[in-house]
Amino acid sequence: MNLLDDLPRVVFVLGKGGVGRSTVATALATALGRRGERVLVFEWTLSEAIAPWFGLPPAGIDPCQVAPRLWVANFQLDDALRAFFVGHLGMGLFYRHVVHGRALRRLVDAAPGIAEMMFLGHVCWLTTLAEKEAGLSFDRVVVDSPATGHGASLLDLPATLGAMHASGLMGTEMARVDEMMNDPRWTGALVATLPEELSVEETLELVPRATKSLGRPPLAVLVNRSAATIVSGDARRKWLDELRARMPRAVVAGLEAIDADLRGRLAFEEQLRRELDGASQRGTVALDEQLAFVAEGSPRAVVEALASSFETEVAGAA
């Protein structure tokens, strides 16, 4: 089965900072868009970067189209609260005089879990009522989750808040979010990583945590910048021996260092495959190194190249 087949409506892309999580999320959304889907990448970040990759200003909470069948939006608590109370509930007066008041805003900012619940609630709204209430229709929402700790805590939140047995508006919202997170046809998670020591260590901790929080394994582990198709096996690269007699020693030494680095990355990737065997639904998927081979080198060019590799590369998941 190809990774792009039969994905849930909402796909959370998890991973530590620096693994290329936003690149992977946008490439996945681009690949789905090429299949004819309308796809939104939904972020939660202080500095929205994806829209600028496409030559546009940073996106806010209102989805911004950046390419054919591809939109980007960035969660902002103030805008989400306004959308919920004014747009969804029609309680403009209550929002202006109570929710937007200084005292309550201090409480919202300080209370643990409120911002996270609003984030998940907005994701739920995007896949249920957004078309009726705001004319927004997406076949898929790819959530570019915050870095490991915060991103994983989003998956824990429904169970944590459910233990509070809230009623009223909060209870209704929590029930909607809980239904979304517990439905495998509605929600799933991908874990993005790099074939590097720290990333591998965090991934080996994140996968079981995500499994426990969701009540099911992640869809797959995505190894960004994989070296698996560049180097393989333990034999010395023949081209290095052939170049040794033709090239200056310094050049050969540099190439040997690159080869050693690639082989080190391959070893970490093989470690992930061994230790996470059976830990995700569709295995560990190699996403080939793109940064070194894309002539332009811009984030958008890397995204588009990675999107092109999704269809072929993910078929070989193991």
C-alpha positions in Angstrom: 0.0 0.0 0.0 1.2 3.5 -0.9 1.5 5.9 2.0 -0.8 8.3 0.2 -3.6 5.8 -0.1 -6.5 5.8 2.5 -5.1 8.4 4.8 -7.4 9.8 7.5 -9.0 13.2 7.1 -6.5 14.8 9.5 -2.9 13.8 9.5 -0.6 15.1 12.3 3.0 15.3 11.4 5.1 14.9 14.6 8.8 15.2 15.2 11.5 17.1 17.0 12.6 20.6 15.9 15.0 20.6 13.0 14.0 17.4 11.3 12.3 19.1 8.4 8.8 18.6 9.8 7.3 21.6 8.0 9.0 20.5 4.7 7.7 17.0 5.1 4.2 18.2 5.9 4.1 20.6 3.0 5.5 18.0 0.6 2.9 15.5 1.7 0.2 18.1 1.2 1.6 18.9 -2.2 1.7 15.2 -3.2 -2.0 14.9 -2.2 -2.9 18.0 -4.1 -1.4 16.5 -7.2 -3.8 13.7 -6.8 -6.6 16.2 -7.0 -7.3 16.8 -3.3 -7.8 20.2 -1.7 -5.3 20.2 1.1 -4.7 22.5 4.0 -1.4 22.6 6.0 -2.3 23.9 9.5 0.5 25.2 11.7 0.9 26.5 15.2 4.0 28.6 15.2 5.1 32.1 16.2 6.8 32.7 12.8 4.9 31.2 9.9 7.3 30.2 7.2 5.5 28.0 4.7 3.6 30.8 2.8 6.8 32.8 2.4 8.4 29.8 0.7 5.8 30.4 -2.1 6.5 34.1 -2.2 3.5 35.2 -0.1 3.2 37.0 3.3 3.0 34.8 6.4 -0.4 33.1 6.7 -2.8 33.8 9.6 -5.7 31.7 10.8 -7.6 32.3 7.6 -6.4 29.7 5.0 -4.2 31.2 2.3 -3.9 29.5 -1.0 -0.2 29.2 -1.9 -0.4 26.8 -4.9 -3.0 24.9 -6.8 -5.1 22.8 -4.4 -2.7 23.8 -1.5 -3.6 26.2 1.4 -1.7 27.2 4.5 -3.1 28.6 7.8 -1.4 29.3 11.2 -3.2 29.0 14.5 -3.4 32.1 16.6 -5.3 32.0 19.9 -6.9 35.4 19.7 -8.3 34.7 16.2 -9.4 31.2 17.1 -11.4 32.5 20.1 -13.0 35.2 17.9 -13.8 32.6 15.2 -15.3 30.2 17.9 -17.5 32.7 19.8 -18.4 35.1 17.0 -18.3 33.0 13.8 -19.4 29.6 15.2 -21.6 30.5 18.2 -22.8 33.9 17.1 -21.9 35.4 20.5 -20.2 38.6 19.3 -21.4 40.7 22.3 -20.2 38.0 24.8 -16.8 37.8 23.0 -16.2 41.6 23.0 -17.2 42.2 26.6 -16.2 39.0 28.3 -13.8 36.7 26.3 -11.8 39.6 25.0 -11.7 41.3 28.4 -8.4 41.6 30.1 -9.2 39.5 33.2 -10.5 36.5 31.2 -7.7 36.7 28.7 -5.2 36.5 31.6 -7.0 33.4 32.8 -7.1 31.8 29.3 -3.4 32.5 28.8 -2.5 31.0 32.2 -4.9 28.0 32.2 -3.1 24.8 31.0 -4.7 23.2 28.0 -7.0 25.9 26.9 -4.9 27.0 23.9 -4.3 23.4 22.9 -8.0 22.6 23.2 -8.8 25.6 21.0 -6.2 24.4 18.5 -7.7 20.9 18.3 -11.2 22.3 18.2 -10.3 24.5 15.2 -8.9 21.4 13.4 -12.2 19.7 14.1 -14.2 22.6 12.9 -12.1 22.8 9.7 -13.2 19.2 8.9 -16.9 19.5 9.9 -18.6 22.9 10.0 -16.1 25.1 8.2 -17.8 24.6 4.8 -21.2 25.5 6.1 -20.1 28.4 8.3 -17.2 29.9 6.3 -17.3 28.3 2.8 -14.0 26.4 3.5 -13.8 22.9 2.1 -10.8 20.7 2.3 -10.4 17.0 1.5 -7.4 16.7 3.9 -5.8 18.7 6.7 -2.1 18.1 7.3 -1.2 19.4 10.8 2.4 20.6 11.0 2.5 20.0 14.8 4.7 21.9 17.2 8.1 20.2 18.1 8.2 16.9 19.9 7.1 17.8 23.5 4.3 20.2 22.6 3.2 18.3 19.6 3.0 15.0 21.5 1.1 16.7 24.3 -1.7 17.6 21.8 -2.4 13.9 21.5 -2.5 13.5 25.3 -4.9 16.4 25.8 -8.4 14.9 25.1 -7.8 12.2 27.8 -6.4 14.7 30.2 -9.3 17.1 29.9 -11.8 14.3 29.7 -10.9 13.4 33.3 -12.2 16.9 34.3 -15.8 15.9 33.3 -16.5 19.4 32.0 -20.1 20.4 31.0 -21.6 23.2 29.0 -19.7 24.7 26.0 -16.4 23.3 27.2 -17.8 19.8 27.6 -19.4 19.9 24.2 -16.1 21.0 22.6 -14.1 18.4 24.4 -16.5 15.7 23.3 -16.1 16.8 19.6 -12.4 16.8 19.9 -12.3 13.4 21.7 -14.5 11.9 18.9 -12.1 13.3 16.3 -8.9 12.0 18.0 -10.3 8.5 18.6 -11.6 7.9 15.1 -8.8 6.3 12.9 -10.7 7.3 9.8 -10.6 10.9 11.0 -7.2 11.3 12.6 -3.8 9.7 12.3 -0.2 10.6 13.0 3.1 10.4 11.0 6.4 10.8 12.8 9.1 12.7 10.9 12.8 12.2 11.8 16.3 12.4 10.5 18.9 9.6 10.4 20.9 11.3 13.2 21.6 10.3 16.8 19.5 12.8 18.7 16.6 12.6 16.3 16.7 8.8 16.4 16.7 8.8 20.2 13.7 11.1 20.4 11.8 9.2 17.7 12.3 5.9 19.7 10.6 7.7 22.6 8.0 9.5 20.6 6.5 6.5 18.7 5.4 4.6 21.8 4.1 7.8 23.4 2.0 8.6 20.3 0.7 5.1 20.2 -0.4 5.3 23.8 -2.0 8.7 23.4 -3.9 7.8 20.2 -4.7 4.3 21.2 -3.2 3.0 17.9 0.2 3.1 16.3 1.3 6.0 14.1 0.7 5.6 10.4 4.4 5.5 9.6 7.8 6.9 10.5 9.2 9.1 7.8 13.0 9.3 7.6 13.7 12.7 6.0 17.0 13.1 4.0 17.5 9.4 3.9 20.8 8.2 2.4 19.6 4.7 1.7 19.6 5.1 -2.1 22.9 7.0 -2.1 25.0 4.4 -0.2 24.3 0.8 0.6 26.2 -2.1 2.1 29.6 -2.1 3.8 31.8 -2.3 0.8 34.1 0.6 0.1 32.8 2.8 -2.7 34.6 1.8 -5.9 34.4 5.4 -7.2 36.6 6.5 -4.4 39.3 4.1 -5.3 39.0 5.2 -9.0 39.3 8.8 -8.1 42.2 8.4 -5.8 44.7 8.1 -8.7 43.1 11.0 -10.6 42.2 13.7 -8.0 44.2 15.7 -5.5 44.4 14.1 -2.1 42.4 16.9 -0.4 39.5 16.3 -2.8 39.5 12.6 -2.2 39.7 13.1 1.5 36.6 15.4 1.3 34.7 12.8 -0.6 35.7 10.1 1.8 34.4 12.3 4.7 31.0 12.8 2.8 30.8 9.0 2.2 31.5 8.3 5.9 28.8 10.8 6.9 26.3 9.1 4.5 27.1 5.7 5.8 26.6 6.9 9.4 23.2 8.2 8.5 22.4 4.9 6.8 23.4 3.1 10.1 21.0 5.2 12.1 18.2 4.6 9.6 18.8 0.9 9.8 18.6 1.2 13.6 15.2 2.8 13.4 14.0 0.1 11.1 15.2 -2.6 13.5 13.9 -1.1 16.7 10.6 0.2 15.3 9.8 -3.0 13.4 6.0 -3.4 13.7 5.6 -0.2 15.8 3.8 1.8 13.0 1.0 0.8 10.7 2.9 1.2 7.4 6.5 0.9 8.6 9.5 3.1 8.3 9.6 5.1 5.1 12.7 6.5 3.5 12.3 10.0 2.0 15.4 10.5 -0.2 17.9 13.3 0.4 16.7 16.3 -1.7 18.6 19.3 -0.4 21.9 18.3 -1.9 20.4 17.6 -5.3 17.9 20.3 -6.0 19.7 22.9 -8.2 17.8 25.9 -6.9 18.0 24.9 -3.2 15.0 26.9 -2.1 12.5 25.5 0.4 9.8 25.5 -2.3 12.0 23.6 -4.7 12.9 21.0 -2.0 9.2 20.6 -1.2 8.3 20.0 -4.8 11.1 17.5 -5.3 10.2 15.7 -2.1 6.5 15.6 -3.1 7.5 14.0 -6.4 9.4 11.3 -4.5 6.4 10.5 -2.3 4.6 8.3 -4.8 7.6 6.2 -5.7 9.6 6.2 -2.4 6.8 5.3 0.0 5.9 2.2 -1.9 9.0 0.6 -0.5 8.1 1.1 3.2 9.4 -1.6 5.5 
